[in-house]
Each structure stands twice: as structure tokens, then as C-alpha cells.
């Protein structure tokens, strides 16, 4: 199934479904542990916390790991983001946090801009995060482009609505 189709289905079900579609598409499903491009043991949909080389998990175990890891990513967003986020933006940030970790997110210019209300600036930080151990990875370039697109979704409408409501004040 294409990413656009996954996203269309996910949009109806909310941020978790969208994030699951993005992460599973870009991470891919690999039930046997492997070394990622920078040498980190990884399994399932990019899970690293408990992955060990030689390990093989069932599809259900991988789905459970994905749900738990995404839950942790959403929790990190909720701890650090000080503004309301629409589902597509939350999903984009969850995919990002899933990939880079809470620590990188918490100390990022992206988060600083987000909390300052510079949504466009925050979303435009995503394409800067395409390096792993100093190497630019094509997969990260594509993933960040998708995350940026999701992050920016609806921004024009939000800006228009905010301007209209400010203009109607006495």
C-alpha cells in the first residue's frame, strides 16, 4: 500500500494512526534483528531499545513494540510542546521523536521555535535532521520531507483563522 493511501486512512483515525503509517513505511518491517546504517542493533519497525542480534520476533510482538515506542514518542511531545497541535503535526513530530529520541527533540531548535509559536520555522527544521553519525542518509531525507509536509498541513488555514479572529476583536 502506498504512503499516500496509508496517510489518507490514518487521517481519519488520528495522530497515532498517521504516525504508525509514517514510521512503519519508512522503517520497514524486519522481524529479525539487524544493524542499522550506523551499526545499532534494530528489529521490527526500527525498535532499538531491546534489540539484540540473532533475535527474531513475531508480527504481533513487533506491532506491540511499535505501539509502545510511539506511545513514548507522543508522551515526549506532550511533556515538551507547550502549544496545541493538530493530529497531522503531532504525528509528524511523533515520527521524528521516534527516530531521533526525546533528548534530541527536547534540546532542539525545532522545539524552541514550536513553543515560541513559529510553527512554519519549526516544521522547516525537520529537513536539517538527515544525518546519522555525520552521514547524510537518503532515507532520512525522504522521511523528513514527509514529516515536514505533515507538520505544515493546515498551517495556512490556521494562520487565516487566527488573523480573522484578531481582526474581529473590538
SERO-4910 file (N, C-alpha, C, O; in steps of 0.05 Angstrom, whole numbers):
BEGIN
 pado doro    nc1    nc2    nc3   cac1   cac2   cac3    cc1    cc2    cc3    oc1    oc2    oc3
  Unk    A     17    -24      0      0      0      0     18     25      0     38     25     14
  Unk    A     11     45    -16     28     69    -18     26     86      8      7     83     23
  Unk    A     46    103     12     46    120     35     22    139     34      9    144     55
  Unk    A     15    150     11     -7    169      9    -33    155     18    -50    167     31
  Unk    A    -36    130     10    -60    115     18    -60    110     48    -81    112     61
  Unk    A    -37    103     59    -35     99     88    -42    124    103    -55    123    123
  Unk    A    -32    147     93    -38    172    106    -67    179    105    -78    190    124
  Unk    A    -80    174     81   -108    180     79   -124    164     99   -143    175    111
  Unk    A   -118    139    102   -132    122    121   -126    132    149   -144    134    166
  Unk    A   -101    139    154    -92    148    181   -105    174    189   -111    178    213
  Unk    A   -109    192    171   -120    218    177   -147    215    191   -154    230    210
  Unk    A   -163    196    182   -189    192    193   -187    181    222   -206    185    238
  Unk    A   -166    168    228   -164    155    255   -147    170    274   -144    162    298
  Unk    A   -135    192    266   -120    209    285    -90    206    283    -79    192    267
  Unk    A    -77    221    301    -48    223    301    -33    197    304    -13    192    290
  Unk    A    -43    179    321    -30    153    325    -30    137    299     -9    126    292
  Unk    A    -52    136    285    -53    121    260    -35    134    239    -22    119    224
  Unk    A    -34    160    238    -17    173    218     12    167    225     28    160    207
  Unk    A     20    170    250     48    165    258     55    136    253     77    130    244
  Unk    A     37    118    258     42     89    253     47     85    224     65     70    216
  Unk    A     31     97    207     34     94    178     62    105    169     75     92    153
  Unk    A     69    128    179     95    140    171    118    123    180    136    116    165
  Unk    A    118    117    206    140    102    218    143     74    205    165     66    197
  Unk    A    121     60    202    122     33    190    131     34    161    145     16    152
  Unk    A    123     55    146    131     57    118    161     62    116    175     49    101
  Unk    A    172     82    132    200     89    129    219     69    144    241     65    135
  Unk    A    210     58    166    227     39    180    226     11    166    246     -3    166
  Unk    A    203      4    155    200    -23    144    197    -43    166    203    -38    189
  Unk    A    188    -67    158    184    -88    178    205   -109    174    208   -121    153
  Unk    A    221   -114    195    242   -134    194    241   -149    221    251   -139    241
  Unk    A    229   -173    221    225   -188    246    251   -199    258    251   -207    281
  Unk    A    273   -200    243    298   -209    253    317   -185    257    318   -167    240
  Unk    A    331   -185    279    348   -163    286    371   -159    265    380   -178    253
  Unk    A    378   -134    261    399   -127    242    413   -102    252    404    -90    271
  Unk    A    434    -95    239    448    -70    246    438    -48    227    437    -52    203
  Unk    A    430    -25    238    420     -3    222    444     10    208    467      1    212
  Unk    A    440     30    191    462     42    176    486     52    192    507     56    181
  Unk    A    481     57    218    504     66    234    512     46    255    527     52    274
  Unk    A    503     21    252    513     -1    269    497     -6    294    508    -20    312
  Unk    A    473      4    297    457      0    321    439    -25    317    424    -26    297
  Unk    A    440    -44    335    421    -67    333    392    -57    333    384    -41    350
  Unk    A    377    -67    313    350    -57    308    333    -81    300    342   -100    289
  Unk    A    307    -79    306    288   -100    299    261    -89    294    255    -66    302
  Unk    A    244   -103    280    216    -97    274    214    -72    258    221    -71    234
  Unk    A    203    -50    269    199    -25    256    218     -4    266    210     18    273
  Unk    A    243    -11    268    263      9    277    266      9    307    278     28    318
  Unk    A    257    -11    321    260    -12    350    289    -19    357    301    -37    346
  Unk    A    300     -3    376    328     -7    383    332    -13    413    352    -25    421
  Unk    A    313     -5    430    317     -6    459    324    -34    469    342    -36    486
  Unk    A    311    -54    459    316    -82    469    326   -101    447    327   -125    452
  Unk    A    332    -90    424    341   -107    402    368   -119    407    386   -107    417
  Unk    A    370   -145    400    395   -160    402    399   -176    376    380   -188    366
  Unk    A    423   -175    366    429   -191    342    423   -220    347    429   -230    369
  Unk    A    411   -233    327    403   -261    330    374   -264    339    363   -286    338
  Unk    A    361   -243    347    334   -243    357    314   -242    333    319   -229    313
  Unk    A    292   -257    336    270   -256    317    244   -254    332    241   -269    352
  Unk    A    227   -237    324    201   -232    337    178   -237    318    181   -236    294
  Unk    A    155   -243    330    131   -246    313    120   -219    305    128   -198    315
  Unk    A    102   -220    285     90   -195    276     75   -181    299     77   -157    302
  Unk    A     61   -197    315     46   -185    338     66   -172    358     60   -151    368
  Unk    A     88   -185    363    108   -173    381    119   -147    370    123   -128    385
  Unk    A    123   -147    344    133   -122    331    113   -100    332    120    -77    337
  Unk    A     87   -107    328     66    -87    330     64    -75    358     60    -51    362
  Unk    A     68    -92    378     67    -84    406     90    -65    412     87    -44    425
  Unk    A    114    -72    402    138    -54    405    133    -27    392    139     -6    404
  Unk    A    122    -27    368    117     -2    353     97     15    369    101     39    372
  Unk    A     75      3    378     55     18    394     68     30    419     63     53    426
  Unk    A     84     15    433     97     25    457    116     47    451    117     67    465
  Unk    A    133     43    431    152     64    423    139     90    414    148    112    421
  Unk    A    117     87    399    103    111    390     89    124    414     87    149    416
  Unk    A     79    108    432     67    119    457     87    136    472     81    157    482
  Unk    A    112    126    474    133    141    487    139    167    472    144    188    484
  Unk    A    139    166    445    144    190    429    122    211    434    128    234    437
  Unk    A     97    202    434     75    220    439     77    232    468     71    256    472
  Unk    A     85    215    487     88    225    514    110    247    515    107    267    529
  Unk    A    131    243    500    153    263    499    142    289    487    149    311    497
  Unk    A    126    287    467    115    311    455     97    326    475     99    350    478
  Unk    A     81    310    489     63    322    509     79    335    532     70    355    543
  Unk    A    102    324    539    118    336    560    131    362    552    135    380    568
  Unk    A    139    364    526    155    387    518    141    408    501    149    431    502
  Unk    A    121    400    486    107    420    469     87    436    487     71    424    501
  Unk    A     89    462    485     73    479    501     49    491    487     34    507    497
  Unk    A     44    482    462     22    492    446      5    468    437     13    445    437
  Unk    A    -20    475    429    -38    455    418    -29    446    391    -21    463    374
  Unk    A    -29    421    385    -20    410    360    -42    395    346    -54    377    358
  Unk    A    -48    401    321    -68    385    306    -56    357    301    -32    353    303
  Unk    A    -74    338    295    -65    310    291    -42    306    272    -23    291    277
  Unk    A    -42    319    249    -21    315    230      6    325    240     27    313    236
  Unk    A      6    347    254     31    358    266     41    340    288     65    335    291
  Unk    A     22    331    305     30    312    327     42    287    315     62    276    325
  Unk    A     30    277    293     40    252    280     68    257    269     86    240    272
  Unk    A     72    280    255     98    286    244    119    287    266    141    276    263
  Unk    A    113    300    288    132    302    310    136    275    324    158    269    333
  Unk    A    116    259    325    119    232    337    138    215    320    155    201    331
  Unk    A    135    216    294    153    202    276    182    212    280    201    196    282
  Unk    A    185    238    282    211    250    287    223    241    313    246    232    314
  Unk    A    208    243    335    218    235    362    223    205    362    243    197    374
  Unk    A    207    189    350    211    160    348    239    155    336    253    137    345
  Unk    A    247    171    317    272    167    302    296    179    316    317    166    317
  Unk    A    294    203    328    317    216    339    319    214    370    340    218    381
  Unk    A    296    208    383    296    206    412    287    231    426    289    253    415
  Unk    A    277    228    450    267    250    465    288    271    472    283    295    470
  Unk    A    312    262    478    333    281    486    340    300    463    343    324    468
  Unk    A    343    290    439    349    307    416    326    326    411    330    350    405
  Unk    A    301    316    413    278    333    409    277    355    431    272    379    425
  Unk    A    281    348    456    279    367    478    299    390    476    293    412    485
  Unk    A    322    384    464    342    405    462    343    418    435    363    433    429
  Unk    A    324    414    418    325    423    390    315    451    386    298    461    401
  Unk    A    326    463    365    316    489    355    287    485    346    271    504    348
  Unk    A    281    462    335    253    456    326    234    461    349    213    474    346
  Unk    A    239    449    372    221    452    395    220    481    405    199    491    412
  Unk    A    243    494    405    244    522    414    226    539    396    211    555    406
  Unk    A    228    535    370    211    550    351    182    543    354    165    561    354
  Unk    A    176    518    358    148    508    362    136    522    386    114    533    384
  Unk    A    150    522    408    139    533    433    138    564    432    123    576    447
  Unk    A    154    576    414    152    605    410    130    613    391    125    637    387
  Unk    A    116    593    380     94    599    362    102    601    333     86    607    316
  Unk    A    128    596    327    137    596    299    134    568    287    154    553    284
  Unk    A    109    562    280    103    535    270    118    529    244    130    508    241
  Unk    A    116    548    225    130    544    200    160    540    204    172    522    192
  Unk    A    171    557    221    200    554    226    207    527    239    227    515    233
  Unk    A    190    518    257    194    492    270    193    469    249    210    452    248
  Unk    A    172    470    233    169    449    212    192    449    193    201    429    183
  Unk    A    202    473    187    225    476    168    251    467    180    271    465    166
  Unk    A    252    461    206    276    450    218    279    420    212    301    409    212
  Unk    A    257    407    206    258    377    202    278    369    181    293    349    185
  Unk    A    279    382    157    299    373    137    328    375    145    346    365    131
  Unk    A    333    388    167    361    390    177    370    364    190    394    360    193
  Unk    A    351    348    198    357    323    213    359    299    195    343    280    197
  Unk    A    378    299    177    381    278    157    408    264    158    416    249    140
  Unk    A    422    268    180    448    257    184    448    236    207    435    240    227
  Unk    A    464    215    203    468    195    224    498    191    225    511    181    206
  Unk    A    510    197    248    539    195    251    553    210    229    573    200    218
  Unk    A    543    234    222    556    250    202    551    243    173    560    257    155
  Unk    A    535    222    168    529    214    141    500    221    134    482    215    149
  Unk    A    497    235    111    471    242    102    458    217     90    470    204     72
  Unk    A    434    210    100    421    185     91    397    192     74    379    208     82
  Unk    A    396    180     50    374    186     32    347    179     44    327    194     40
  Unk    A    345    158     59    320    150     72    311    171     92    287    177     94
  Unk    A    330    184    106    322    205    125    313    230    110    295    245    119
  Unk    A    325    236     87    317    259     71    287    255     63    272    274     65
  Unk    A    280    232     54    252    226     45    233    227     69    212    239     68
  Unk    A    242    215     91    225    215    115    220    243    126    197    250    132
  Unk    A    241    259    127    238    286    137    220    303    119    206    321    128
  Unk    A    222    298     93    204    313     74    175    306     80    158    324     80
  Unk    A    169    281     85    142    273     92    134    285    119    112    296    121
  Unk    A    151    284    139    145    295    165    140    325    162    122    336    175
  Unk    A    156    339    147    153    368    143    126    374    130    112    392    138
  Unk    A    119    358    109     93    362     96     70    359    115     51    375    116
  Unk    A     71    338    132     51    333    152     50    356    172     29    365    181
  Unk    A     74    365    180     76    386    200     63    412    191     51    426    206
  Unk    A     66    418    165     56    442    154     26    440    146     14    461    140
  Unk    A     16    416    145    -12    412    137    -31    429    154    -31    428    179
  Unk    A    -47    445    140    -67    461    154    -57    488    165    -72    503    176
  Unk    A    -31    493    162    -19    517    173    -31    543    161    -37    562    175
  Unk    A    -36    542    135    -47    566    122    -75    572    133    -82    595    138
  Unk    A    -91    551    136   -118    554    147   -117    564    176   -133    582    184
  Unk    A    -98    554    192    -95    563    220    -87    592    220    -98    608    237
  Unk    A    -69    600    203    -60    628    202    -83    646    193    -86    668    205
  Unk    A    -98    638    174   -121    653    164   -142    657    186   -153    678    191
  Unk    A   -148    635    201   -167    636    222   -158    654    245   -174    669    256
  Unk    A   -132    652    252   -121    669    273   -123    699    265   -130    716    282
  Unk    A   -116    705    240   -118    732    231   -146    742    231   -151    765    239
  Unk    A   -165    726    223   -193    734    222   -204    739    251   -218    758    255
  Unk    A   -196    721    270   -206    725    297   -193    750    310   -206    763    326
  Unk    A   -169    756    303   -156    781    314   -169    805    302   -172    826    315
  Unk    A   -177    804    277   -189    826    263   -217    832    273   -228    854    270
  Unk    A   -230    812    285   -258    816    294   -260    825    323   -282    828    333
  Unk    A   -237    829    336   -238    838    364   -243    868    365   -235    883    348
  Unk    A   -258    876    386   -264    905    388   -240    921    394   -242    946    397
***
